[in-house]
């Protein structure tokens, strides 16, 4: 196995997917976004199974990873459309929290450079019995763009992973399952009692 082989590249891409998915999982937990938490959990499991399939020459696991990658790409496209308010979707809906909680993206209040800026009271504050100053959240980057960047990173890692997985599945099925997993390759001319 060369250091730049398709197997090594897919192993590297799977490790990158695991790292980015776990990072995303942490911030989804902080924002109580239950749909992404569930999907990320299944993604981590499928990537681990795909990694196992690549390392152990198991094409079935790589095929499962391949099919999951199609769903994962679809999920990330959906989340991008949701945060961009495309196709009748709204980032203010409770879709990602499954309607269980009213929490939103953690990045909405804790994004890079976000700070509370005390505003000036409104023009008619003297007429109100309880005047309040308005608070404005000022951020360097809006939370929806941070979430979209997370999706884009996942897409940029998943798409080459899909291509490499397709190639590996084709090479695994060409080679067949001739690996013994006990340290020896199966040879039809060798008696079966000598394989172990």
Buried (B, 14 or more C-beta within 10 A) or exposed (E): EEEEEBBBBBBBBBEBBBEBBEEBBEBBBEBBBBBBBEBBEBBBEBBBBBBBBBEEBBBEBBBBBBEBBEEBBEBBEBBBBBBBEEEEBEBEEBBBBBEEEEBBBBBBEBBEEBEEEEEEEEEEEEEEEEEEEEEEEEBEEBBBBBBBEBBEBBBEBBEBBBBBBBBBBEBBEEEEEEBEEEEEEEEEEEEEEEEE
